[in-house]
Amino acid sequence: MRIYGVDFTSRPKPAKPITVAECDFVAADEQAPDRLVVRELLRIQDLERFAQGLLRPGPWVAGMDFPFSQARRLVSDLGWPDDWEGMVRRVAALEPKRFADLLDMYREAQPAGRKEPKRATDRKARSLSPMKLYGTPVAKMFHVGAPALAASGVSVLPCRPADPQRVVLEAYPALVVRHLIGPRRSYKADAKRQQTDARRKARRELVAALAGGATAPRYGFPVELSRFCAASLVDDAQGDLVDAVLCAVQAAWAWRRKDDGWGIPEGCDRLEGWIIDPAVLR
């Protein structure tokens, strides 16, 4: 099965592209167990190419690192449609500045501690509120990425099942990082793109854990990296390439559970969506 991991950005450019790990999930044979084989690392520098990639014929499964939806409380308070496709159409009709202004006004009107509502899956994953505009601007990623998914006709699980040959799942690579090297290890250059020996060391340990089979106990399979791919992951100071591989790990884990709901709880809120990872099921 072809598996993609995608580290997304709302404004791709040469200095900060969308990164993609193109992988194959290979079933066990006489020489090796089930494994995720990283075939190629790609950099996409414009949103048009990203949209075209979504139309690629299946079968394939992709894990993407951006929020596919918003908290139900925010959707309800703003009077947006309470189904995912309708809500995304409403959001897509907003110009970027209008969308950002709307979230800013909402935030300012809320009491302390309730300014940026989270989805149920965000609370379990300890991820950011999907309406966050500053620092890591995941709301801007949602504003650009979710309409692209809706327009492509892919299955966005669990929000909008559609084409079973093209399945997209929300990933969150920080969960894999926490499992492999601990919760407080910084492996990415900071906002000023400054690199440190400590961050490079953390990235080297993360890649070594991937190449050494450390995903097998939790995710059920090892990752196979070529020497060239491993070196590229370590050398990428921004950590986007390694994040793409980690998204692929989560997508492959979910695909192996496709007959049991893709690792998504049966009663989850389909408007809000779900982050796929075994840690979120606990």
Secondary structure, 3 states (H helix, E strand, C coil): CEEEEEECCCCCECCECEEEEEEEEECCCCCCCCEEEEEEEEEECCHHHHHHHHCCCCCEEEEECCCCCCCHHHHHHCCCCCCHHHHHHHHHCCCHHHHHHHHHHHHHHCCCCCCCCCCHHHHHHCCCCCCCCCCCCHHHHHHHHHHHHHHHCEEEECCECCEEEEEEEECCCHHHHHHHHCCCCCCCCCCCCCCCHHHHHHHHHHHHHHHCCCCHHHHCCCEECCHHHHHHHHHCCCCHHHHHHHHHHHHHHHHCCHHHHHHCCCCCCCCCCCECCHHHHC
